[in-house]
Each structure stands twice: as structure tokens, then as C-alpha cells.
């Protein structure tokens, strides 16, 4: 039984927690799968991921450079090498690349921008996933630029803390059952959050819904209850949209909610941001988890193909001017499924605000 469940349960569970939303007893089977993965992980693999966490800044930089280097190379050619590594180390250890993957993004930049008198201040922790994977649209401004432009337009002061490039929401370790590395990373995150937020005086935001959820869970694991974390879409929907002048809208936008935005109650905020830039916002009746699940869609592409098939078929029956979501890896999964360029809703909102809003 254990051998038969290895692929169907251990390797191809997205551990997205969506099972809990349908379970009358609120059981999250993903928690079991993470525990089973942790029990399976060899000590050397645990130590390796712990080392990666300690060197997260250079690791992310190298990953970004590597993504840029392989972007022009056909995936078939690159996967000759990754295929050999997968044969030796296992398909659940070494990812495959695909042609829709973009080049790397830009490093996160610490700093402070003051707000208007009487307006709030926030701590902004940009997600490292936007450094690893750049935009689907060439020359698009970075996610960090977009969020800061939106916050500044609302008069909100914003601080990106020192040490930001050394931290992560911890999801890569948690989802893989890398317990030692996860404990080390979340301790580092909580320390930076405490100092940057003045021990909870300031709200903390992030810009990828799975990462925002990951930060929430890191605080929960450490027993910290006085620091508030929300996703940037939620904060901007509350603080910016009520005062934003009406912008010219495109006719239609397809919107893909995510597992994290569903579990955390942020879907309404994503829709509100999308409705500020599109007359019609369409969520597929067959929407669901994209199955990309961090890097799971690169380890097991068949998981993403299966998870997105019905949603992609429904969206493919008509044309949309924009394809929007709120999480970079989910956007990659949907781009693979539909062949369309999926973008973060806040990137597009900031772009249109800069272009059309009165100075």
C-alpha cells in the first residue's frame, strides 16, 4: 500500500489545503502528506535544504540568472540534462522546465518611502518567487515597483525591511517536509518582522497570495499573535480603490482565484482590483487549484495538466483582453494550460494608474 500511494498521494498532492474547505470536519489532508514527506526525506536532503535556506540570497540570485539563461533554449534541449538528473535522483527531486517559463526577475530592494500625514505605514515583504520568475510581459515593471506605486498613490508609507533577500515565506520547506530548514527560516522571518513592524505596530503585507499565507503560518508556528499579515490585494482594495479616480477599462478579463486567496478570504479583494480595470471579470465555473503548487508543476507536469484541463477548456471558448491572478506560480500554471499571458492584477492596476490617472 505504501508503494502504491507514493506517486498518487505523496508525490502528486498539491498540499494546497483546498480539501479542508470541502470537508465538514475541516480536515486538511495536506498536513498528513507533508508529514509523510518529512518522514521519507533522507537526512542528507534535510541538511541540503537547511543549507539552501541559510544561503537563500545567493540561491535565489543564481536561480533567477539560470532562468534568464535557459529562457531562449528550447525546453527539450534543457530537459536532456534535467532528465538524466531525474533518472538518478528521482522525479520528485529535480524539476523539468517548459517553454512558457519566463526569464528571471529582479532582486528585492530594501528601503523606505514616506506617506502623507495622517496616513498609515506598512511593512512590505516582496515575495522571492517574483525574483525567480519574471513577468509574462516583456518590459513590465517589477511587482515591487507596482505595489509601492499603488501604496504611494494612496498616501501610505512603506518600508521594505533590511534582510529581505535572505528570507522566504517558508512554503518550499514546509510543503516538502523539510522540517529543519523550515524552522530555521521562520525564525529568521519572525525576527525581521518583529523589528520592521515595531513588534506588531505596523501591518505587514506581501505580494503573492501563497507567500502571504505562508507568512501567516510562520507566525502561527512561532506562536506570534501580535503581528498582522495581509496580502497586498486585500490592503490595496481597502486603502486605495475607494479613492482611486475611475480608470479606462478593458472590455473583459479572465480571473483565476487561487487556493491561498480562497482559504484566506481574499478572493473578493482580487475581484475588486480586477473590476477597477475591466468591465467584465469572468471566473470560470470550473476554476480550481492549478496544480502548479510552487514547483510541483515542474516536478510533475501531468498534475498541472490534469488540474487545469476543465478551466482551460472553458476559458478557451472565448477571448479575454486580460488574464489575471495574484500569484506568480499560479499564473505560470495557467499560462501553460491556456497559452495566454497571465499577469498579477496589481501589476496591471498600477500600470493603468500610472498611464491614465491624473497627476
C-alpha positions, 0 to 999 in steps of 0.5 A: 500500500505504501508503494502504491500511494507514493506517486498518487498521494505523496508525490502528486498532492498539491498540499494546497489545503483546498480539501479542508474547505470541502470537508465538514470536519475541516480536515486538511489532508495536506498536513498528513502528506507533508508529514509523510514527506518529512518522514521519507526525506533522507537526512542528507536532503534535510541538511541540503535544504537547511543549507539552501535556506541559510544561503537563500540570497545567493540561491535565489540570485543564481536561480533567477540568472539560470532562468534568464539563461535557459529562457531562449533554449528550447525546453527539450534541449534543457530537459536532456540534462534535467532528465538524466538528473531525474533518472538518478535522483528521482522525479520528485527531486529535480524539476523539468522546465517548459517553454512558457517559463519566463526569464528571471526577475529582479532582486528585492530592494530594501528601503523606505518611502514616506506617506502623507500625514495622517496616513498609515505605514506598512511593512512590505515583504516582496515575495522571492518567487517574483525574483525567480520568475519574471513577468509574462510581459516583456518590459513590465515593471517589477511587482515591487515597483507596482505595489509601492506605486499603488501604496504611494498613490494612496498616501501610505508609507512603506518600508521594505525591511533590511534582510529581505533577500535572505528570507522566504515565506517558508512554503518550499520547506514546509510543503516538502517536509523539510522540517529543519530548514523550515524552522530555521527560516521562520525564525529568521522571518519572525525576527525581521518582522518583529523589528520592521513592524515595531513588534506588531505596530505596523501591518505587514503585507506581501505580494503573492497570495501563497507567500502571504499565507505562508507568512501567516503560518510562520507566525502561527508556528512561532506562536506570534499573535501580535503581528498582522499579515495581509496580502497586498490585494486585500490592503490595496482594495481597502486603502486605495480603490475607494479613492482611486479616480475611475480608470479606462477599462478593458472590455473583459478579463479572465480571473483565476482565484487561487487556493491561498486567496480562497482559504484566506478570504481574499478572493473578493479583494482580487475581484475588486482590483480586477473590476477597477480595470475591466468591465467584465471579470469572468471566473470560470465555473470550473476554476480550481487549484492549478496544480502548479503548487510552487514547483510541483508543476515542474516536478510533475507536469501531468498534475498541472495538466490534469488540474487545469484541463476543465478551466482551460477548456472553458476559458478557451471558448472565448477571448479575454483582453486580460488574464489575471491572478495574484500569484506568480506560480499560479499564473505560470500554471495557467499560462501553460494550460491556456497559452495566454499571458497571465499577469498579477492584477496589481501589476496591471492596476498600477500600470493603468494608474500610472498611464491614465490617472491624473497627476 
